[in-house]
Amino acid sequence: MIEWLAANWLPLVVFVVVVIGLIWFLLKKKGLRQAAIDAIVYVQEKMATEEGKVKMQGAIDYIQQLVPFLGFIPDSIIESFIQSVFDQIESALKLPTNECKVEVIEETKEEVKIEE
C-alpha cells in the first residue's frame, strides 16, 4: 500500500483537490443556508407526520448527502445550524403584513433633445 501511494501520490492529490474544488464550487453556487432550506423543505414533504426529532435527523442526513464533507462535522453543530435557519424562516413568516410595506416608484421617461 505504501509503495502504491509513493508511486501514485500525484494523481491522488489531484483527485482530492478536484473533488474538494467541485464541492466548494457547488456550495458557493447554492449556499449552505439554501442547502439547509432545501433539507427543511424535503423533510416537511417526505415526513409530514413524523415527530420533530425524526424530522431533524432526516434533515441532517439530507444535508450531509448534499454536502459530503459535512459528514465529518458533529450532528449537533449541523442541527443547531438547521434549527437557526428554521427559526429565521418561521419568524419571517410571522411578521404582520402591515410592517412589510413596499413602495412602488414609477419612473418617467423623458426625452432629452440636444440642439447643436
N, C-alpha and C positions, 0 to 999 in steps of 0.2 A: 504494500500500500504506500509506504513512504517513497519507494522508488518510483512508483507511478506519479505521485504528487511532485517529486523532484523533476520528472521529465515533462509533466503536463501542467505546471503551475500557471503559466501564462494564459492558456485558453480558459482555465478555471477562473482566474481573476477577471478576465474579460467577460465571461458569462455572468459572474456575480455582479459586476459593475453594470452590465446591461440590464439585468433583472432589477436591480435597485433603482437604476435610472428610469426604467419603464414604470415601476411602482410610483416613484416620486412624480413623474410627469402626470400619471393618471390622478394622483392625489392632488396635485396643484390645479389640474384642469377642473376636477369636480369639487374638491374641497372636503376636508374632514367633517365639517359641520353638515354639508349636504349629504355626505355618506351616512351620518347619524340620522338625519331626517328620513332618508330612504329606508334605513333599518327600522325606524319607528313606524313608518307607513306600511312596510312589508309585514311587520309583526301584527299591526292592527288589522290588516286584511286577512292574514292567514290564521291568527289565533285570537279572534274576537271574543271567544267565550272562555278563554283561559284566565287564570288569576295573574296578578301583577308580577310575581317573581318568575313565573314561567315565561311571560312575555319579555321581561327584561333579559333573561338568559337567551331567548330566541333572538333578540336584537343584538346582543353581544356576539352570538355566533354568526349572525348575518354580517355584521360589520367586520368581523375577523375574516370572513370569506371575501369580502370586497377589498380589504386592505390586508394582505397576508402578513406583513411584519407586525401587525397588532397582536398576533399570536404570542409574541414574546413579552407583551405588556400585561401586568396582572388584570384580571377581570374587574377588580374593584375600581381601578382607575378608569377603565372604559365605561363601567356602569355609572360612575359619577359624571363623566362627560355626557353620556347619553341622557341622563336624568336632567342635567343642566340645560341641554338643548330642548328637551321636552318641556321643562318649566318655562323657558323663554317663549316657546310656541304657545303654551297654554295661557300665559299672561298676555301675550299679544292678542289672542282670540277673545279675551275677557275685557278688552278695552271698550268703554262706552263709545257709541257711534258719534256722539256729539263732540268728543275730544279729537276725533280724526277729521279735520276739515281740510278740504282740498280746494285751493283757489285756482280757477281757470283763468288764464290770461290769454286773451286773443291778440294776435299780432296783426297789425295793419300793414299792408304792403303799399308803400307809396313809391311812385316812380319819380326818380330824380333825373331831370334833364340838364345836361351840362351844355351851355351855349359857348361856342367858340368865337 
